[in-house]
Amino acid sequence: MTEGSIVWVADFGDWGFFTGDPLPNIAPLSVNGLPENVRQDFEFVHVEGLATPMQFCRVSLTPAAGETPTHVVVVSAYPPVPPERVPDATRRLLPVCSSASLCLVVEDRAGWARATSIANGSPQAVAAAVAYSKIVGGWDESDAIVVIVDGDAFKVSGHFRDDRWELTAAHAG
């Protein structure tokens, strides 16, 4: 473990789409042939006045030392939400995220992402949450994933051990 690194046990909470449209009255699609462990339980969350639908996931990070978990809502603004819509979207999403930290992923490619932290989250935890969403939701197998949060770069490594994901995040040198 690198000096200044933090180890978390990560868990994927609810996920789906924030949308300003009336909520669709459909059940999640059942796709034949997927393994039983592939989650299909996505949600549509109505956010009044949201102009662009945005994919989200809620990540729970529990420090390996057993401290209080941190919750981060990772919202994909990539492919790019028009930049002029980001401030309004942020204002509308904050109340929906309640006590969780909120971040927007504004650039994304294999092994790398750039995010903006919106509310009350440590940049290192936000980087870990973004990397975790890429690992389990985006099938990104890079090790490590570099996540830039508000200008600070972090290297995040994820390992599946003992039926759980462990993430190590450290400042990128």
Z-matrix of the N, CA and C atoms (Angstrom, degrees):
N
C 1 1.454
C 2 1.530 1 108.37
N 3 1.326 2 116.82 1 133.21
C 4 1.447 3 123.39 2 -179.33
C 5 1.521 4 110.12 3 -76.95
N 6 1.346 5 116.41 4 146.67
C 7 1.462 6 119.47 5 177.34
C 8 1.522 7 109.78 6 -57.64
N 9 1.325 8 116.62 7 135.79
C 10 1.456 9 121.48 8 -178.79
C 11 1.512 10 113.91 9 82.73
N 12 1.335 11 116.93 10 2.56
C 13 1.464 12 118.53 11 179.14
C 14 1.524 13 109.83 12 -85.24
N 15 1.305 14 115.57 13 154.99
C 16 1.460 15 123.18 14 178.53
C 17 1.523 16 107.41 15 -125.00
N 18 1.331 17 116.10 16 138.84
C 19 1.461 18 121.43 17 177.77
C 20 1.519 19 108.37 18 -109.80
N 21 1.334 20 115.75 19 130.65
C 22 1.454 21 122.36 20 177.87
C 23 1.520 22 110.03 21 -124.13
N 24 1.316 23 115.29 22 153.65
C 25 1.462 24 121.85 23 165.98
C 26 1.519 25 104.28 24 -100.13
N 27 1.323 26 116.52 25 126.05
C 28 1.467 27 120.99 26 -173.10
C 29 1.520 28 111.44 27 -108.73
N 30 1.319 29 114.63 28 148.58
C 31 1.457 30 121.93 29 176.76
C 32 1.517 31 108.30 30 -141.23
N 33 1.299 32 115.62 31 140.76
C 34 1.466 33 123.20 32 -178.77
C 35 1.523 34 108.27 33 -93.53
N 36 1.324 35 117.46 34 118.82
C 37 1.457 36 121.01 35 178.37
C 38 1.519 37 110.85 36 -90.84
N 39 1.318 38 116.02 37 -142.02
C 40 1.454 39 119.67 38 -179.93
C 41 1.527 40 110.17 39 -68.58
N 42 1.329 41 114.45 40 156.87
C 43 1.457 42 120.53 41 -179.99
C 44 1.527 43 108.16 42 -152.57
N 45 1.304 44 115.33 43 161.81
C 46 1.458 45 119.35 44 179.21
C 47 1.510 46 110.95 45 158.01
N 48 1.336 47 115.32 46 -136.26
C 49 1.456 48 121.25 47 -175.35
C 50 1.516 49 110.81 48 -134.00
N 51 1.332 50 115.61 49 131.31
C 52 1.454 51 121.08 50 166.65
C 53 1.519 52 105.05 51 -82.98
N 54 1.312 53 117.30 52 133.21
C 55 1.457 54 119.87 53 -178.88
C 56 1.523 55 110.38 54 -144.85
N 57 1.328 56 115.54 55 143.20
C 58 1.455 57 121.29 56 176.10
C 59 1.517 58 111.74 57 -87.42
N 60 1.334 59 115.71 58 -11.85
C 61 1.464 60 120.69 59 179.22
C 62 1.521 61 109.63 60 -74.72
N 63 1.335 62 116.24 61 158.34
C 64 1.466 63 117.75 62 173.04
C 65 1.526 64 108.69 63 -56.41
N 66 1.320 65 115.88 64 143.55
C 67 1.463 66 119.67 65 -176.39
C 68 1.516 67 110.79 66 -63.36
N 69 1.320 68 116.12 67 132.54
C 70 1.466 69 119.23 68 178.00
C 71 1.521 70 110.26 69 -65.77
N 72 1.289 71 115.78 70 144.05
C 73 1.465 72 120.99 71 -179.79
C 74 1.525 73 108.53 72 -100.04
N 75 1.352 74 114.85 73 61.64
C 76 1.456 75 119.49 74 -179.00
C 77 1.524 76 109.12 75 -131.36
N 78 1.285 77 115.62 76 150.86
C 79 1.463 78 121.08 77 173.75
C 80 1.519 79 107.53 78 -83.94
N 81 1.344 80 117.92 79 152.40
C 82 1.461 81 119.06 80 176.09
C 83 1.525 82 110.75 81 -55.42
N 84 1.312 83 115.00 82 144.09
C 85 1.453 84 120.51 83 179.98
C 86 1.517 85 110.18 84 -68.57
N 87 1.305 86 116.57 85 141.27
C 88 1.449 87 121.01 86 173.88
C 89 1.520 88 106.92 87 -102.73
N 90 1.316 89 115.95 88 120.17
C 91 1.451 90 120.36 89 -177.64
C 92 1.517 91 108.60 90 -105.20
N 93 1.318 92 116.42 91 120.09
C 94 1.462 93 120.69 92 -179.74
C 95 1.514 94 110.86 93 -69.92
N 96 1.329 95 115.59 94 145.96
C 97 1.445 96 120.80 95 174.74
C 98 1.520 97 114.91 96 91.87
N 99 1.340 98 118.47 97 -6.43
C 100 1.456 99 119.77 98 177.51
C 101 1.522 100 109.66 99 -81.59
N 102 1.328 101 117.66 100 144.91
C 103 1.459 102 119.21 101 175.93
C 104 1.534 103 110.80 102 -60.38
N 105 1.331 104 116.50 103 155.36
C 106 1.463 105 121.01 104 -177.66
C 107 1.521 106 112.70 105 -60.64
N 108 1.334 107 117.85 106 -28.19
C 109 1.457 108 119.79 107 -176.53
C 110 1.530 109 113.94 108 -82.67
N 111 1.316 110 118.52 109 1.02
C 112 1.462 111 121.17 110 177.49
C 113 1.527 112 108.27 111 -84.67
N 114 1.331 113 114.57 112 118.97
C 115 1.455 114 119.50 113 -175.65
C 116 1.527 115 111.17 114 -75.89
N 117 1.321 116 115.17 115 133.17
C 118 1.458 117 121.26 116 176.34
C 119 1.523 118 110.85 117 -122.24
N 120 1.328 119 116.87 118 15.49
C 121 1.458 120 121.61 119 -172.45
C 122 1.532 121 112.80 120 -93.65
N 123 1.321 122 116.44 121 47.74
C 124 1.452 123 119.40 122 -179.11
C 125 1.527 124 111.18 123 -71.11
N 126 1.341 125 114.94 124 159.21
C 127 1.452 126 121.83 125 -178.53
C 128 1.521 127 110.03 126 -121.95
N 129 1.320 128 115.02 127 152.64
C 130 1.457 129 121.36 128 166.71
C 131 1.518 130 105.66 129 -106.84
N 132 1.331 131 116.80 130 125.19
C 133 1.456 132 121.52 131 179.68
C 134 1.520 133 107.54 132 -115.37
N 135 1.323 134 115.36 133 118.65
C 136 1.462 135 120.38 134 -179.26
C 137 1.525 136 110.11 135 -75.10
N 138 1.340 137 116.32 136 128.59
C 139 1.453 138 123.17 137 175.67
C 140 1.522 139 105.77 138 -124.81
N 141 1.307 140 115.57 139 107.45
C 142 1.461 141 121.51 140 -175.52
C 143 1.528 142 111.26 141 -51.85
N 144 1.342 143 116.04 142 124.92
C 145 1.453 144 122.63 143 174.47
C 146 1.519 145 116.37 144 81.15
N 147 1.335 146 118.28 145 1.86
C 148 1.457 147 120.20 146 179.44
C 149 1.523 148 108.86 147 -68.25
N 150 1.326 149 116.74 148 120.88
C 151 1.464 150 121.35 149 -173.05
C 152 1.522 151 113.65 150 -80.07
N 153 1.327 152 117.76 151 -26.79
C 154 1.462 153 121.72 152 -175.69
C 155 1.526 154 108.80 153 -128.18
N 156 1.333 155 118.89 154 125.74
C 157 1.474 156 119.43 155 175.67
C 158 1.534 157 109.57 156 -60.86
N 159 1.334 158 115.61 157 143.37
C 160 1.458 159 120.52 158 -177.97
C 161 1.518 160 109.41 159 -136.47
N 162 1.332 161 116.21 160 131.62
C 163 1.460 162 120.63 161 178.78
C 164 1.525 163 108.78 162 -77.51
N 165 1.349 164 116.40 163 144.13
C 166 1.460 165 120.23 164 179.82
C 167 1.521 166 111.06 165 -141.49
N 168 1.321 167 114.91 166 161.40
C 169 1.467 168 121.80 167 167.65
C 170 1.521 169 107.75 168 -147.14
N 171 1.309 170 115.48 169 148.49
C 172 1.462 171 121.64 170 176.78
C 173 1.521 172 107.09 171 -104.78
N 174 1.336 173 115.75 172 124.40
C 175 1.456 174 121.98 173 -178.35
C 176 1.528 175 108.25 174 -113.51
N 177 1.326 176 115.04 175 133.55
C 178 1.462 177 121.32 176 175.12
C 179 1.523 178 107.33 177 -106.55
N 180 1.333 179 115.86 178 127.12
C 181 1.465 180 122.20 179 179.98
C 182 1.526 181 108.66 180 -118.62
N 183 1.322 182 116.60 181 116.07
C 184 1.458 183 120.82 182 177.60
C 185 1.526 184 107.94 183 -107.42
N 186 1.332 185 117.42 184 120.18
C 187 1.462 186 118.45 185 178.32
C 188 1.524 187 110.58 186 -56.12
N 189 1.333 188 116.71 187 139.97
C 190 1.465 189 121.28 188 -179.22
C 191 1.522 190 110.81 189 -59.62
N 192 1.339 191 116.85 190 -22.97
C 193 1.464 192 120.88 191 178.40
C 194 1.526 193 111.18 192 -74.90
N 195 1.341 194 117.90 193 -3.24
C 196 1.457 195 121.44 194 175.40
C 197 1.516 196 115.27 195 86.88
N 198 1.304 197 118.33 196 18.90
C 199 1.463 198 121.49 197 179.69
C 200 1.524 199 110.55 198 -77.83
N 201 1.311 200 116.60 199 -175.94
C 202 1.458 201 122.82 200 -178.88
C 203 1.533 202 110.71 201 -64.94
N 204 1.341 203 117.20 202 134.41
C 205 1.472 204 120.08 203 179.06
C 206 1.530 205 112.31 204 -65.20
N 207 1.304 206 114.37 205 152.79
C 208 1.460 207 123.26 206 173.13
C 209 1.519 208 107.14 207 -110.49
N 210 1.322 209 117.27 208 140.07
C 211 1.464 210 121.60 209 178.37
C 212 1.522 211 108.36 210 -116.44
N 213 1.327 212 114.81 211 132.51
C 214 1.462 213 121.04 212 -179.55
C 215 1.523 214 108.34 213 -129.80
N 216 1.331 215 116.62 214 128.55
C 217 1.457 216 121.23 215 172.78
C 218 1.526 217 106.85 216 -95.24
N 219 1.333 218 115.08 217 116.68
C 220 1.456 219 122.05 218 -179.14
C 221 1.528 220 107.18 219 -99.15
N 222 1.320 221 116.38 220 118.95
C 223 1.465 222 121.92 221 -178.22
C 224 1.518 223 108.74 222 -112.95
N 225 1.311 224 115.49 223 131.15
C 226 1.451 225 120.06 224 179.18
C 227 1.521 226 110.34 225 -87.11
N 228 1.332 227 115.02 226 115.17
C 229 1.457 228 120.63 227 171.99
C 230 1.521 229 107.95 228 -104.63
N 231 1.329 230 115.43 229 20.60
C 232 1.450 231 122.22 230 -178.99
C 233 1.513 232 108.41 231 -131.02
N 234 1.340 233 123.15 232 127.19
C 235 1.453 234 123.41 233 8.35
C 236 1.519 235 110.76 234 -58.81
N 237 1.305 236 114.45 235 151.35
C 238 1.460 237 118.95 236 -164.48
C 239 1.522 238 115.55 237 -52.86
N 240 1.326 239 113.14 238 128.12
C 241 1.454 240 120.46 239 164.88
C 242 1.520 241 103.85 240 -74.74
N 243 1.309 242 119.10 241 138.45
C 244 1.466 243 118.54 242 179.17
C 245 1.536 244 110.48 243 -51.36
N 246 1.330 245 117.70 244 127.64
C 247 1.470 246 121.50 245 -174.67
C 248 1.524 247 113.90 246 -51.53
N 249 1.312 248 116.99 247 -33.80
C 250 1.465 249 119.17 248 -178.95
C 251 1.536 250 112.56 249 -70.20
N 252 1.341 251 117.62 250 -14.73
C 253 1.468 252 121.02 251 179.03
C 254 1.531 253 113.28 252 -92.90
N 255 1.327 254 117.17 253 -13.34
C 256 1.469 255 120.39 254 -175.74
C 257 1.529 256 112.83 255 -62.07
N 258 1.348 257 120.86 256 -47.71
C 259 1.474 258 118.77 257 -179.56
C 260 1.537 259 112.91 258 -59.40
N 261 1.322 260 117.06 259 -41.78
C 262 1.464 261 120.01 260 179.28
C 263 1.530 262 110.65 261 -67.30
N 264 1.325 263 117.04 262 -42.53
C 265 1.468 264 120.44 263 178.91
C 266 1.524 265 110.25 264 -61.42
N 267 1.315 266 116.66 265 -42.78
C 268 1.466 267 121.11 266 179.64
C 269 1.525 268 110.54 267 -60.04
N 270 1.304 269 116.71 268 -47.13
C 271 1.478 270 121.31 269 -180.00
C 272 1.522 271 110.73 270 -59.46
N 273 1.309 272 117.39 271 -38.10
C 274 1.469 273 121.52 272 -178.54
C 275 1.533 274 112.29 273 -77.01
N 276 1.331 275 117.50 274 -30.40
C 277 1.466 276 120.88 275 -177.36
C 278 1.527 277 113.33 276 -80.28
N 279 1.316 278 117.57 277 -30.36
C 280 1.468 279 120.21 278 -176.50
C 281 1.533 280 113.58 279 -52.41
N 282 1.336 281 119.73 280 -48.78
C 283 1.472 282 118.40 281 -179.54
C 284 1.529 283 113.30 282 -64.39
N 285 1.322 284 117.80 283 -29.55
C 286 1.455 285 121.80 284 -178.77
C 287 1.531 286 110.83 285 -71.15
N 288 1.320 287 116.32 286 -28.79
C 289 1.468 288 120.80 287 -176.56
C 290 1.525 289 112.88 288 -85.23
N 291 1.300 290 118.26 289 -6.41
C 292 1.466 291 125.95 290 179.41
C 293 1.514 292 111.74 291 44.74
N 294 1.318 293 118.43 292 -121.00
C 295 1.465 294 120.79 293 -172.92
C 296 1.530 295 113.49 294 -84.21
N 297 1.310 296 118.37 295 -4.82
C 298 1.466 297 120.76 296 179.55
C 299 1.522 298 109.99 297 -76.18
N 300 1.324 299 115.32 298 152.15
C 301 1.457 300 120.18 299 171.18
C 302 1.527 301 107.67 300 -69.54
N 303 1.298 302 116.88 301 153.12
C 304 1.456 303 122.30 302 179.90
C 305 1.517 304 108.32 303 -125.12
N 306 1.328 305 116.31 304 134.89
C 307 1.455 306 119.53 305 173.43
C 308 1.524 307 109.21 306 -140.45
N 309 1.318 308 114.31 307 151.79
C 310 1.461 309 121.27 308 176.95
C 311 1.522 310 108.30 309 -113.87
N 312 1.319 311 116.81 310 126.15
C 313 1.464 312 121.36 311 173.37
C 314 1.525 313 106.20 312 -84.29
N 315 1.330 314 116.09 313 117.83
C 316 1.461 315 120.28 314 -174.70
C 317 1.527 316 113.28 315 -106.55
N 318 1.342 317 117.06 316 -16.33
C 319 1.463 318 122.02 317 172.26
C 320 1.518 319 107.02 318 -143.85
N 321 1.342 320 115.31 319 144.26
C 322 1.460 321 118.82 320 -175.74
C 323 1.522 322 109.58 321 -154.16
N 324 1.315 323 114.72 322 131.63
C 325 1.465 324 121.30 323 171.43
C 326 1.526 325 106.68 324 -153.23
N 327 1.300 326 118.01 325 169.79
C 328 1.460 327 121.62 326 -177.19
C 329 1.523 328 110.33 327 -56.56
N 330 1.334 329 115.45 328 125.50
C 331 1.449 330 121.77 329 176.41
C 332 1.512 331 116.09 330 78.77
N 333 1.337 332 117.25 331 4.68
C 334 1.464 333 120.12 332 -174.45
C 335 1.527 334 110.05 333 -156.45
N 336 1.331 335 116.64 334 144.28
C 337 1.471 336 121.47 335 173.28
C 338 1.524 337 108.80 336 -153.73
N 339 1.315 338 115.20 337 156.40
C 340 1.467 339 121.83 338 173.05
C 341 1.509 340 107.15 339 -124.66
N 342 1.352 341 115.42 340 131.73
C 343 1.462 342 120.33 341 -176.92
C 344 1.520 343 110.14 342 -132.97
N 345 1.311 344 114.38 343 155.80
C 346 1.450 345 122.38 344 173.99
C 347 1.519 346 107.36 345 -113.57
N 348 1.324 347 116.39 346 124.47
C 349 1.458 348 121.26 347 177.99
C 350 1.520 349 108.36 348 -86.74
N 351 1.322 350 116.38 349 128.50
C 352 1.458 351 120.12 350 -174.25
C 353 1.521 352 112.45 351 -99.30
N 354 1.307 353 117.84 352 -40.27
C 355 1.463 354 118.63 353 -173.98
C 356 1.516 355 112.09 354 -146.09
N 357 1.285 356 115.69 355 135.64
C 358 1.469 357 129.87 356 167.44
C 359 1.527 358 117.51 357 33.53
N 360 1.309 359 118.02 358 42.28
C 361 1.453 360 118.46 359 176.24
C 362 1.508 361 111.56 360 -124.55
N 363 1.330 362 116.39 361 141.87
C 364 1.458 363 118.01 362 175.05
C 365 1.530 364 107.28 363 -69.19
N 366 1.326 365 117.73 364 139.82
C 367 1.465 366 119.89 365 -179.88
C 368 1.531 367 112.70 366 -56.84
N 369 1.328 368 117.43 367 -35.20
C 370 1.458 369 121.11 368 -179.46
C 371 1.528 370 110.77 369 -67.02
N 372 1.335 371 117.59 370 -40.54
C 373 1.467 372 121.11 371 177.77
C 374 1.524 373 110.49 372 -68.02
N 375 1.323 374 116.96 373 -40.02
C 376 1.464 375 120.46 374 177.64
C 377 1.527 376 109.86 375 -62.04
N 378 1.334 377 116.86 376 -43.16
C 379 1.470 378 120.08 377 178.44
C 380 1.524 379 110.71 378 -61.15
N 381 1.332 380 117.27 379 -42.88
C 382 1.463 381 120.88 380 178.48
C 383 1.524 382 111.22 381 -62.47
N 384 1.328 383 117.29 382 -42.29
C 385 1.471 384 121.19 383 -179.83
C 386 1.524 385 111.02 384 -65.19
N 387 1.326 386 117.06 385 -42.08
C 388 1.468 387 120.36 386 178.72
C 389 1.528 388 109.85 387 -63.59
N 390 1.328 389 116.86 388 -46.26
C 391 1.467 390 119.94 389 179.59
C 392 1.521 391 110.72 390 -61.36
N 393 1.327 392 117.08 391 -42.59
C 394 1.464 393 120.69 392 179.73
C 395 1.525 394 111.05 393 -62.03
N 396 1.335 395 116.75 394 -41.14
C 397 1.470 396 119.51 395 178.56
C 398 1.527 397 110.58 396 -64.23
N 399 1.340 398 117.02 397 -33.24
C 400 1.463 399 120.45 398 176.97
C 401 1.529 400 110.80 399 -70.61
N 402 1.341 401 116.56 400 -39.27
C 403 1.462 402 120.79 401 -177.86
C 404 1.520 403 111.00 402 -67.00
N 405 1.340 404 116.97 403 -53.35
C 406 1.467 405 119.13 404 -173.57
C 407 1.522 406 113.52 405 -89.85
N 408 1.314 407 117.96 406 -26.28
C 409 1.459 408 120.34 407 -178.74
C 410 1.513 409 113.50 408 -100.75
N 411 1.325 410 116.54 409 -22.24
C 412 1.456 411 120.39 410 -176.73
C 413 1.512 412 114.18 411 -116.58
N 414 1.323 413 117.02 412 2.28
C 415 1.455 414 122.79 413 177.95
C 416 1.528 415 111.87 414 57.18
N 417 1.321 416 116.92 415 34.30
C 418 1.463 417 121.06 416 178.48
C 419 1.524 418 107.87 417 -83.98
N 420 1.324 419 116.72 418 114.76
C 421 1.457 420 121.91 419 -176.39
C 422 1.523 421 112.60 420 -99.20
N 423 1.322 422 117.58 421 13.12
C 424 1.463 423 121.18 422 179.31
C 425 1.524 424 109.79 423 -65.18
N 426 1.330 425 115.64 424 145.21
C 427 1.459 426 119.03 425 174.01
C 428 1.507 427 107.53 426 -140.50
N 429 1.235 428 119.61 427 108.42
C 430 1.454 429 129.08 428 7.98
C 431 1.533 430 109.97 429 -97.88
N 432 1.339 431 114.54 430 165.63
C 433 1.464 432 120.32 431 174.15
C 434 1.527 433 106.77 432 -97.49
N 435 1.317 434 116.10 433 129.32
C 436 1.459 435 120.93 434 177.41
C 437 1.524 436 107.68 435 -93.35
N 438 1.326 437 114.69 436 126.05
C 439 1.463 438 120.44 437 178.23
C 440 1.523 439 108.14 438 -123.92
N 441 1.310 440 115.64 439 124.63
C 442 1.459 441 121.35 440 177.51
C 443 1.523 442 107.18 441 -99.18
N 444 1.329 443 115.68 442 121.22
C 445 1.465 444 121.93 443 -179.65
C 446 1.523 445 107.67 444 -118.10
N 447 1.311 446 116.28 445 112.96
C 448 1.469 447 121.57 446 179.46
C 449 1.530 448 112.14 447 48.75
N 450 1.324 449 116.71 448 41.63
C 451 1.454 450 121.99 449 176.05
C 452 1.516 451 115.16 450 92.08
N 453 1.337 452 119.93 451 -15.22
C 454 1.467 453 122.65 452 177.34
C 455 1.527 454 109.36 453 -93.27
N 456 1.330 455 117.07 454 130.51
C 457 1.467 456 121.30 455 -178.93
C 458 1.524 457 110.43 456 -98.87
N 459 1.333 458 115.61 457 135.88
C 460 1.460 459 122.84 458 179.14
C 461 1.526 460 108.94 459 -129.65
N 462 1.333 461 115.38 460 142.45
C 463 1.461 462 121.73 461 172.11
C 464 1.518 463 106.49 462 -101.02
N 465 1.330 464 116.00 463 125.30
C 466 1.465 465 120.94 464 -178.43
C 467 1.519 466 108.59 465 -121.47
N 468 1.320 467 115.38 466 124.79
C 469 1.466 468 122.07 467 176.28
C 470 1.515 469 108.33 468 -110.75
N 471 1.316 470 116.37 469 136.87
C 472 1.456 471 121.36 470 177.90
C 473 1.514 472 110.77 471 -119.57
N 474 1.328 473 115.87 472 137.09
C 475 1.459 474 121.68 473 178.86
C 476 1.522 475 109.05 474 -137.25
N 477 1.327 476 115.97 475 134.84
C 478 1.458 477 121.33 476 177.75
C 479 1.520 478 108.01 477 -93.61
N 480 1.336 479 115.46 478 113.23
C 481 1.474 480 122.18 479 -178.45
C 482 1.518 481 109.15 480 -137.03
N 483 1.313 482 115.93 481 139.88
C 484 1.473 483 121.11 482 174.35
C 485 1.532 484 111.70 483 50.58
N 486 1.325 485 116.58 484 45.59
C 487 1.464 486 123.31 485 177.73
C 488 1.521 487 114.27 486 62.02
N 489 1.335 488 117.52 487 30.34
C 490 1.464 489 120.49 488 177.03
C 491 1.520 490 109.65 489 -153.20
N 492 1.323 491 114.79 490 156.77
C 493 1.455 492 120.70 491 177.08
C 494 1.513 493 109.19 492 -92.14
N 495 1.336 494 116.36 493 130.32
C 496 1.451 495 122.51 494 173.68
C 497 1.523 496 107.85 495 -114.12
N 498 1.312 497 115.29 496 131.27
C 499 1.459 498 121.13 497 -179.42
C 500 1.521 499 109.17 498 -117.01
N 501 1.318 500 116.49 499 136.97
C 502 1.461 501 122.02 500 173.96
C 503 1.512 502 106.47 501 -118.35
N 504 1.342 503 115.79 502 124.28
C 505 1.458 504 120.76 503 -179.40
C 506 1.527 505 109.51 504 -122.12
N 507 1.321 506 116.11 505 133.58
C 508 1.463 507 122.02 506 178.99
C 509 1.523 508 108.45 507 -143.67
N 510 1.320 509 115.33 508 154.47
C 511 1.465 510 118.50 509 174.57
C 512 1.524 511 109.19 510 -58.14
N 513 1.316 512 115.37 511 136.99
C 514 1.467 513 120.01 512 176.33
C 515 1.524 514 107.25 513 -75.98
N 516 1.300 515 116.39 514 134.18
C 517 1.455 516 120.52 515 -174.85
C 518 1.436 517 111.30 516 -94.52
